[in-house]
Every structure is written in structure tokens, then in C-alpha cells.
Amino acid sequence: METVTALVAAGAAFGLSYLIGRSLTASFLLVALGGLLSGAGFAILFFVSTVTVGHFVPQLFEPWLLGVHFIALMAVAPLGGAVIAALTHRHIERVDAARLPF
């Protein structure tokens, strides 16, 4: 159960990072920072929501695995989010530059 919720949180963080990279027309560094914050935010949201649900429904989550998945998400999701947002932004800039007539 912990693995499924961690994968959902990572997928949501990466999806939001893709949207940030695609829609934000700011600098490359600002887009990467948005992806980083997206990954960290979803990792924290994962931890808070699973602890809350685990408090109200005992024996649903294994506390040790919850901690392991949270540590893994805090390491992977911000870095992955920043990379996804930055690469998406770079790709969109190149596509837009290729459309210019000069």
C-alpha cells in the first residue's frame, strides 16, 4: 500500500513538473526551481496524508515502510521534478525557436 501511494505521489509530482516546464515562460533556473518545489511538496503531502490516514485507520500502513518511502521520495522527487521541468522547458524553447521565420 505504501509503495502504491508513493508511486502516485511521484507521478503527480512529475506531472506537475512537466506542466510547469511547459507553461512557465520564465528563466531556465526558475522553471527548475518550480519543479524542485513540486517534487518536495508532493513528497511532504504524501507523508502527511499517509500518516493522517494511518492514524484514522490503524494497521493500514507499515510505519517503517512509510518512512523508507518518504526518504526515497524526498531524494528522488525534487531532483526528478527539477530535471523534468527544465528539460521540458528547454524542449519547448527549441520548438518555438524553430518556428521563427528568421
C-alpha positions as a Markdown table, in Angstrom:
| # | Residue | x | y | z |
|---|---|---|---|---|
| 1 | Met | 0.0 | 0.0 | 0.0 |
| 2 | Glu | 2.9 | 2.4 | 0.8 |
| 3 | Thr | 4.5 | 1.7 | -2.5 |
| 4 | Val | 1.4 | 2.4 | -4.4 |
| 5 | Thr | 0.8 | 5.7 | -2.7 |
| 6 | Ala | 4.5 | 6.7 | -3.1 |
| 7 | Leu | 4.3 | 6.0 | -6.8 |
| 8 | Val | 1.1 | 8.0 | -7.1 |
| 9 | Ala | 2.8 | 10.9 | -5.3 |
| 10 | Ala | 5.8 | 10.7 | -7.6 |
| 11 | Gly | 3.7 | 10.5 | -10.7 |
| 12 | Ala | 1.7 | 13.6 | -9.6 |
| 13 | Ala | 4.9 | 15.5 | -8.8 |
| 14 | Phe | 6.4 | 14.6 | -12.2 |
| 15 | Gly | 3.2 | 15.5 | -14.0 |
| 16 | Leu | 3.1 | 18.9 | -12.3 |
| 17 | Ser | 6.7 | 19.4 | -13.1 |
| 18 | Tyr | 6.0 | 18.7 | -16.8 |
| 19 | Leu | 3.2 | 21.3 | -16.7 |
| 20 | Ile | 5.4 | 23.8 | -15.0 |
| 21 | Gly | 8.1 | 23.3 | -17.6 |
| 22 | Arg | 5.6 | 23.5 | -20.4 |
| 23 | Ser | 3.6 | 26.6 | -19.3 |
| 24 | Leu | 6.1 | 28.7 | -17.4 |
| 25 | Thr | 7.9 | 31.2 | -19.7 |
| 26 | Ala | 10.4 | 32.3 | -17.1 |
| 27 | Ser | 14.1 | 31.5 | -17.0 |
| 28 | Phe | 15.5 | 28.1 | -17.0 |
| 29 | Leu | 16.6 | 28.3 | -13.4 |
| 30 | Leu | 13.1 | 29.4 | -12.2 |
| 31 | Val | 11.5 | 26.6 | -14.0 |
| 32 | Ala | 13.9 | 24.1 | -12.5 |
| 33 | Leu | 13.2 | 25.6 | -9.1 |
| 34 | Gly | 9.4 | 25.2 | -9.7 |
| 35 | Gly | 10.0 | 21.5 | -10.5 |
| 36 | Leu | 12.1 | 21.1 | -7.4 |
| 37 | Leu | 9.4 | 22.6 | -5.2 |
| 38 | Ser | 6.8 | 20.5 | -6.9 |
| 39 | Gly | 8.6 | 17.3 | -6.0 |
| 40 | Ala | 9.3 | 18.3 | -2.5 |
| 41 | Gly | 5.7 | 19.5 | -2.0 |
| 42 | Phe | 4.3 | 16.2 | -3.2 |
| 43 | Ala | 6.7 | 14.2 | -1.0 |
| 44 | Ile | 5.6 | 16.1 | 2.0 |
| 45 | Leu | 1.9 | 15.8 | 1.0 |
| 46 | Phe | 2.5 | 12.0 | 0.7 |
| 47 | Phe | 3.9 | 11.8 | 4.2 |
| 48 | Val | 1.2 | 14.0 | 5.8 |
| 49 | Ser | -1.7 | 12.3 | 4.1 |
| 50 | Thr | -0.5 | 8.7 | 4.7 |
| 51 | Val | 0.2 | 9.5 | 8.4 |
| 52 | Thr | -3.2 | 11.0 | 8.7 |
| 53 | Val | -5.0 | 8.1 | 7.1 |
| 54 | Gly | -2.8 | 5.7 | 9.1 |
| 55 | His | -3.9 | 7.4 | 12.3 |
| 56 | Phe | -7.6 | 7.1 | 11.5 |
| 57 | Val | -7.4 | 3.6 | 10.1 |
| 58 | Pro | -4.9 | 1.6 | 12.2 |
| 59 | Gln | -3.0 | -1.3 | 10.6 |
| 60 | Leu | -3.3 | 0.1 | 7.1 |
| 61 | Phe | 0.2 | 1.3 | 6.7 |
| 62 | Glu | 3.5 | -0.1 | 7.9 |
| 63 | Pro | 5.3 | 2.7 | 9.7 |
| 64 | Trp | 8.8 | 1.6 | 8.8 |
| 65 | Leu | 8.0 | 1.3 | 5.1 |
| 66 | Leu | 6.2 | 4.6 | 5.2 |
| 67 | Gly | 9.4 | 6.2 | 6.4 |
| 68 | Val | 11.6 | 4.5 | 3.8 |
| 69 | His | 9.3 | 5.6 | 1.0 |
| 70 | Phe | 9.2 | 9.1 | 2.4 |
| 71 | Ile | 13.0 | 9.3 | 2.4 |
| 72 | Ala | 13.2 | 7.9 | -1.1 |
| 73 | Leu | 10.6 | 10.4 | -2.3 |
| 74 | Met | 12.4 | 13.3 | -0.7 |
| 75 | Ala | 15.6 | 12.3 | -2.5 |
| 76 | Val | 14.1 | 11.4 | -5.9 |
| 77 | Ala | 11.0 | 13.6 | -6.4 |
| 78 | Pro | 12.6 | 17.0 | -6.1 |
| 79 | Leu | 15.6 | 16.1 | -8.4 |
| 80 | Gly | 13.4 | 14.3 | -10.9 |
| 81 | Gly | 10.9 | 17.2 | -10.9 |
| 82 | Ala | 13.6 | 19.8 | -11.5 |
| 83 | Val | 15.1 | 17.7 | -14.3 |
| 84 | Ile | 11.7 | 17.1 | -16.0 |
| 85 | Ala | 10.6 | 20.7 | -15.7 |
| 86 | Ala | 14.0 | 22.0 | -17.1 |
| 87 | Leu | 14.1 | 19.6 | -20.0 |
| 88 | Thr | 10.5 | 20.2 | -20.9 |
| 89 | His | 11.2 | 24.0 | -20.8 |
| 90 | Arg | 14.3 | 23.5 | -23.0 |
| 91 | His | 12.4 | 21.5 | -25.5 |
| 92 | Ile | 9.6 | 24.0 | -25.7 |
| 93 | Glu | 12.0 | 26.8 | -26.2 |
| 94 | Arg | 13.7 | 25.0 | -29.1 |
| 95 | Val | 10.4 | 24.1 | -30.7 |
| 96 | Asp | 9.3 | 27.7 | -30.5 |
| 97 | Ala | 12.7 | 28.9 | -31.9 |
| 98 | Ala | 12.4 | 26.6 | -34.8 |
| 99 | Arg | 9.0 | 28.1 | -35.8 |
| 100 | Leu | 10.5 | 31.6 | -36.2 |
| 101 | Pro | 10.8 | 32.7 | -39.8 |
| 102 | Phe | 14.3 | 34.1 | -39.5 |
